[in-house]
Amino acid sequence: MIVIGGGLAGLSAGVALAEAGWRVRLFEQRPFLGGRATSYVLPDGEHVDNCQHVTLGCCTNLEDFYRRVGSAGKIKFFDRLLFQDPRGRTGEMQAGLLPAPFHMTGSFAAFAPLTLADKRSIARAMLDILRAKGRTADLGTPVAISMLEWLKRRKQTPGAIERFWRVVLVSALDEELDRTDARFGVDVFWKAFLSNRTGYRMGVPAVPLAELYDGCKAEIEKRGGEVNLRMPVRAIQLENGAVKGVEFDGGRVETADAYVFALPHQAMAELASEDIRQHEPGLARLEQIGVSPITGVHFWFDREVMREPFVTLLDTTTQWIFNKTALYGSSNNGSGKEQGQYLQLVISASYDLLQKPRQEIIDLCLKEVHQALPGAREAKLLKATVIKEAAATFSPQPGVDSLRPKQETAIGGMFLAGDWTDTGWPATMEGAVRSGYLAAEAVLRKAGIAKKFLQPDLPPDGFSSWL
Ligand SMILES: Cc1cc2nc3c(=O)[nH]c(=O)nc-3n(C[C@H](O)[C@H](O)[C@H](O)COP(=O)(O)OP(=O)(O)OC[C@H]3O[C@@H](n4cnc5c(N)ncnc54)[C@H](O)[C@@H]3O)c2cc1C
């Protein structure tokens, strides 16, 4: 069994198949595992994530994967999400004593950056999602609508759109509301905020991302498999409608009974020859799937400037500030040394920043940090780094689901994995792991073995379970 790609999709497929007793040989082009959710060491010795990654309580498959590879204890979960606007007004999202779907009522009522009219309009839309259990009638039509259109139909106030829906959804889905399929947006609120009390809890890695995958290699090797780094696949050999082998540099060819291609969709499109596209039409449409960017800005200050583990900013370019020094705690890997503090800022759907010079982005974000964190005004910025990921995720554009192929293909021995394959989820770590588990199930199914790896969603609880 060969897996190509050592991101979360390839790793989860590889680990699942190894557990099922298969000898897995994984090939990754880079010198480290984790794909887009990874970390590396900068020339000056600092460990940085390519960007801060977070998970939510409703991401049941990612949680299962971390447990399988011994990393569950490296994720810290938080019950309280803090929001702050430029005037210093704050709001929280935190479950109170009431059962779902009313568990957020207290913190929502006290949310200072929203007016009463904003809150009324949000409550109406939430009720709509609740009644329809996340599947409002206008989501089931053949022509997909954007999230902005869905919100306009529900007469959401400009304040509610800008300071609530946009804030949550641009971060969760990495796309602007007018370019997001409403199905994804509504699903976020149903699964994370309405159906149960714990789906919204935010999990943040307490170690650099690459350390979450330490156990994967061992899991695969324990069953006689191998993990090969710096091994890009250059071509796929096809014979009689089945994969015959994969080619590497220097003319090396590797063969197996089954192949899971767990590459980003752009890389898969490059490998899919005309012959392959004809056999599997799902691979002929990959170029139509768009991408959206995320920018991470890393600041190292000479002193502590922030106490909270993270904060969401409203009405600014900067969307999140993560206090990496506090999050890493005792596992600090050289980041935020001695008394200083290391912060990471995240800007999703950062189209406007792609062409901006690095220094301009640093100046803009530093100004916003000074405004949000008074302690930073006196502090010295020791160094800063900007990491732009132009193709961070696939864009959840309206109708994109029709372009996402299944994990099982019409080509003999070829299986697909990757956040962009048909999982029902947007481009997230959870979506990637789901795809890996689904690909592993498909491989086994083809071999006549019925085995399930996919974990169920969190069940609705409280009054939501009565619906
Ligand atoms: C900046 C940023 C921030 C994000 N934030 C979050 C977040 O907070 N929460 C969240 O859930 N998700 C987040 N995501 C999305 C998440 O990282 C991805 O959805 C997920 O990691 C995708 O995993 P994957 O395995 O499908 O693809 P990838 O991680 O892209 O893995 C594909 C692998 O294939 C390898 N590869 C490519 N071509 C070849 C080849 N020819 N031969 C061999 N190997 C090859 C690549 O090197 C890579 O390792 C973020 C993404 C980015 C970029």
The ligand as an ORCA input file, in Angstrom:
! r2SCAN-3c Opt
* xyz 0 1
  C      -2.093     29.299      6.918
  C      -3.098     28.222      7.190
  C      -3.895     28.281      8.328
  C      -4.841     27.283      8.559
  N      -5.575     27.302      9.721
  C      -6.365     26.246     10.013
  C      -6.990     26.151     11.283
  O      -6.818     27.002     12.160
  N      -7.787     25.074     11.514
  C      -7.982     24.091     10.584
  O      -8.697     23.121     10.873
  N      -7.392     24.163      9.370
  C      -6.594     25.198      9.067
  N      -5.962     25.250      7.856
  C      -6.284     24.234      6.843
  C      -5.522     22.921      7.097
  O      -4.157     23.172      7.313
  C      -5.682     22.029      5.885
  O      -7.047     21.891      5.576
  C      -5.109     20.631      6.106
  O      -3.867     20.663      6.762
  C      -4.979     19.960      4.748
  O      -4.401     18.689      4.893
  P      -4.182     17.761      3.611
  O      -3.474     16.555      4.087
  O      -5.475     17.611      2.909
  O      -3.250     18.595      2.621
  P      -1.736     19.094      2.849
  O      -1.535     19.455      4.271
  O      -1.468     20.137      1.833
  O      -0.845     17.789      2.543
  C      -0.475     17.406      1.264
  C       0.954     16.894      1.309
  O       1.327     16.408      0.026
  C       2.679     16.754     -0.206
  N       2.918     16.696     -1.653
  C       2.504     17.556     -2.615
  N       2.894     17.130     -3.832
  C       3.568     15.979     -3.627
  C       4.205     15.040     -4.505
  N       4.222     15.218     -5.842
  N       4.804     13.950     -3.959
  C       4.804     13.743     -2.608
  N       4.221     14.595     -1.751
  C       3.601     15.692     -2.240
  C       2.781     18.145      0.392
  O       4.145     18.505      0.635
  C       1.955     17.978      1.670
  O       2.750     17.553      2.757
  C      -5.021     26.241      7.608
  C      -4.204     26.192      6.472
  C      -3.243     27.145      6.280
  C      -2.341     27.037      5.090
*
